[in-house]
Amino acid sequence: MIGMTMLALAIGVALIAGWRLYLCIVVVGLTMHAGWLDFPAYLYRMGIVADPWVLGSAAALLIVETVADKIRWLDSLWDAVHTVIRPLGAALLALAIGDPPAPLWQVGIFLLGGAAGLYSHAAKATMRALANAAARPLNTVLLSLAEDIAAVLLLAIALLHPFGACGVATLMLLLDGALLLAARGRIRRLLGGEDGLEHS
């Protein structure tokens, strides 16, 4: 069994990874590599993330993602490609951070992290696709910058203030839920509009 603080940190990072997986890998890896924060000892078993080759690869992919996410429709294509990658990465990050000793808890936190990553990814990908498809599409660059800033701030809070991880996890769940509800409403309006045109 693991503590609630570490569980919240694991799930919080997994939720953020659903938006920005490579950012999470780079930040967590650099933090571990530099020894900037006093992590619990078992977190250092996640040493592979601090490996220079892993950090370099994640940093390169982070640059590509940062650019691709700011180009209309290319952002949705990037999201589609990462539909499996982000949840899987989120699950592995959650497992490594939580580091539960019992096999049953290992399976549980892996599944929880994957579900959190998929939930967050689905919210982001759906809203970005709808924003691109709108008659008056929202500014892709501004949307992406907002996600960048939110991801960095939330990740910093989760890592710098262990108890803040609970708040980050809760906030991410609410944000993603709001995005999915807004997307559902938008889809209903679009379908309603199409129906209305058919009946006129």
N, C-alpha and C positions, 0 to 999 in steps of 0.2 A: 504494500500500500504506500502511496505517496502523500505528502502534505498538500493541503488545499492551495497554499501559495504557489507551489511548484506546478500543481495541476492547472491553476489559473494562468500561470505564465506560459505553460505548454500550449494550452488552448488559445490563449491570446495571440501568441506568435503564429500558431496554425491559421487562425482567422486572418491575420495580416498577410500571411503567405498566400492566401487565396487571391489577394490583390497584387502583391509584389513578392514573389517567391525569392528571386535572386537578391533583392534588397535584404531580406531576412537572413539569407545564408551569409552574405557579405558582412552585415553588421554583427551578427552573432559570432561568426568566425573571427573577425578582427578583434572583437571584444575579448574573446578567449585567447587569441594569439598574443595580444599585447598585455593581457592580464590587467586590464583597466578596472574591471569590476571583481568583487569578491564573491564569485559564484560558489555554491555548494560543491564539495569535492567531487560528487558523482557526476556533475555536469561536464567535468573534464574528460570523461569517457567519450564525449562527443568530439574527440580530437581530430577526426577526419575533416570536420568543417573548418578547422584552423590550418589545415594543410595548405601550403602556398599554391599548389596546383589547383586545388579545389577553389580557393579564394580567387585565383586569377581567372579561372573559367567562369565562376559566378559573376565576377566583376565585368568581364567581357560581355556576358549575356545580359547583365543589368544595363549596360550602355545601349546594347541593341534594343532591349525592351523599352528603355526610356524614350528612344527615338521612335520606334514602331508604334508605341502607345499614343503618340501625338499626331499620327497621320490617319485621316478618316478612312475607314474600312480596313486599312492595314491593322488597326488596333483590334478590330473584331476577328480578323484572320489569325492574329497572334493569340487572341483569347481562345479561339477554337482549337488551335494546335496544343494549347496548354490545359485543355479540359481534363486530361489525365495527369499531366506532369505536376500541376499545382497541388491537387489533392494528395498525390503520392508524396511530393516533397513536404507538404504540410504534415502528413502523417509521420514521416521519418523525423522531422524536426521535433514534433510533439513527443515522440517516443524517446528521442535522445535527451531532450530537456527534462522530461518527467523521470526518465530512467528508473521505472519501477522494478523492484527485484523479482517479484513473482510473475511467472509466465502468464497467468490469467490477467493480471493488471497490464502486462506488456501488450497483450492482444487488445485489451480494452482501450488503452490510451492511443494505440495505433489507429484503431477504428474511429475513436473520437476525434483525433487530429485530422484524419482523412475526411470525415464528415464535415468538420469545421471548415477545412480548406475548400471542399466542394461547395458548401453553402455560400461562402464568401465569394468564391470564383463565379458561381452562378449569378449572384446578385450583380456583380461588376459587369460580367459579360453581357447579361440581358439588358441592363440599362445602357451600356455603350452601343449595343446593336440597335436599340430603339432610338437612341439619340442620333445615330447615323442615318437611320431610315426616315426620320421625321421630315415633314415638308419643309420646315425651317430648322435644319440640324443645329444642335448646340455646338459651340466652339470646342473642337476636339482637344486643342492644346490646353485651354483653360480647365476642362474636365480632368485631363491627365495630370496637370500641375496640382490641382486640388487633391487628387488621389495620392500623388507623390508626397505632398506636405502632410496630409493626414496619416499616411503610412509611417513616415519618418517620426512624427511626433508621438504617435501611439506606440511604436516600437521602442522609442526612447523611454517613455513613461513605464512601459512594462518591464524593461531591463533595469532601469535606474531605481525604481521604487517597487520592490516585490509585491507590496500590498496593492499598489496601483495596478498590478496585472489583473486583479479581479475586476477593477473598474474598466480596464481596457477590453477585457473579454466581454463584459456586459455591453459596453458601448458598441463594440464591433457587431455583436449579435443584433442589437437594436438598429444600427445603421444598415446592415445588410437586410434585415427584415423590412425596414422602411423602403429600401431600394426595390425589393421584390414586390412589395405591395404597390408601389408606384408603377412598376413595370406591368403588373397585372391590370391596374386601372387603365394604363396606356393601351395595352393590347385590347381590352374590352372596348375602349373608345374607337380604336381603329376598326375592329370588327363591326361595331355598331354603325360606324360611318359607311362601311362597305355595304352593310345590309340596307341602310337608308338609301343609298344610291341605287341599289337593285330594286327597291320598292317604289322609287320615284318615277 
